[in-house]
Amino acid sequence: MGGEEKAKETVWSDREGFNQKLAEFSDALAVAMAADPQSLEALEPAAGNVFKVCKSCHEEYRTPGE
């Protein structure tokens, strides 16, 4: 979908920052799952934060697709 992405060198040179992003993603995912949404409307707020955290990591640690 839109090209091939690859990890930037910062995944390795800023491993502490990358690990922090992984922890933030894990935390956001845990909150979304704990919310136990029973409808799409109930899922949207929690899922929005998961996507936000996911996007911030991709922006910093992945090359854009071509």
Stockholm file with secondary structure:
# STOCKHOLM 1.0

chainA/1-66         MGGEEKAKETVWSDREGFNQKLAEFSDALAVAMAADPQSLEALEPAAGNVFKVCKSCHEEYRTPGE
#=GR chainA/1-66 SS CCSCCCBCTHHHHTHHHHHHHHHHHHHHHHHHHHTCCCSHHHHHHHHHHHHHHHHHHHHHHBCCCC
#=GC SS_cons        CCSCCCBCTHHHHTHHHHHHHHHHHHHHHHHHHHTCCCSHHHHHHHHHHHHHHHHHHHHHHBCCCC
//
